[in-house]
Amino acid sequence: MPDPLFDPWCSNDESGTNGKKLLVLRGQASEQPKAIEILQALVPQHYCKPETVRKWLAKWGYGETLAVVKKKLPKGKKYRSGDLGEILATEYVSRKLDFTVPIFRLRWRDHRELPMRGDDLVAIQFDAKGTIHFLKGEAKSRQRLSADVVQEASEALQSHDGRPGPHTLNYLVDRLYDIGQDSLADAIEEYLSRKRMPRKRITHFMFTLSGNDPKSHLAGYLNGYTGDVQQVAVGLRVTDHGFFIATVFDGVNLA
């Protein structure tokens, strides 16, 4: 089934073998207005639970609710760029990979202009036997993506022996208990101390949003990796990177 966000908007250049996959998505200018429209409605959901927004709408109406939601969104270019990279990475995993992102972590950020600690993204998957698999992700957003930025993301993925960091897993378990997802929290909690996460059940995911073509940098990253963890690298090129980000955030709305 076609995905309404990525499929009409992006051309797809896919390659890779031996546990490594590279996908380069190139945003098509003719379809970008529709993609922006979809993102303007999606972005608030990454900062506020939909049920909370529905409650505010019933209590305050549309205008006041939108004003409250906007106070949770970053205003600075740097943080808008980083957040949109993380949001697009989360949406890509949820829509295109066989993993589920159990929480939108931006909903729990202390302040809209502060970075969050830990891995950018953790997703999970249960196989046919009910065994849990983990995806550890890093997202980078730059007008000009460089080898140094990709190397920084690579080092983050390799940290903690390539496994999701203890702080990230603790945070994920706590938030899942907060929202009543006790059985999933219990399944993940086993890996906080009692079990060591098998590397064969880990996938690394690197996502970049950039104004320049990311292919050579991401290919260099994948070619240089010699470990045994599955690798997926996705680079989305949007030539008008800064304008694109500003337009998405400036036009957010409550769908």
ABEGO torsion letter per residue (X at the ends): XBBAAAAAABBBBBBEBGGBBBBBBBBBAAAAAAAAAAAAAAAAAAABBAAAAAAAAAAAEAAAAAAAAAAABBABAAAAAAAAAAAAAAAAAAAABABBBABBAAAABABAABBBBEBABBBBBBBAAGBBBBBBBBBBBBABBBAAAAAAAAAAAABGGGBBBAAAAAAAAAAAAAAGBAAAAAAAAAAAAABBBBAAABBBBBBBBBABBAAAAAAAAAAABABABBBBBBBBBBABAAAAAAAAAAABBBX
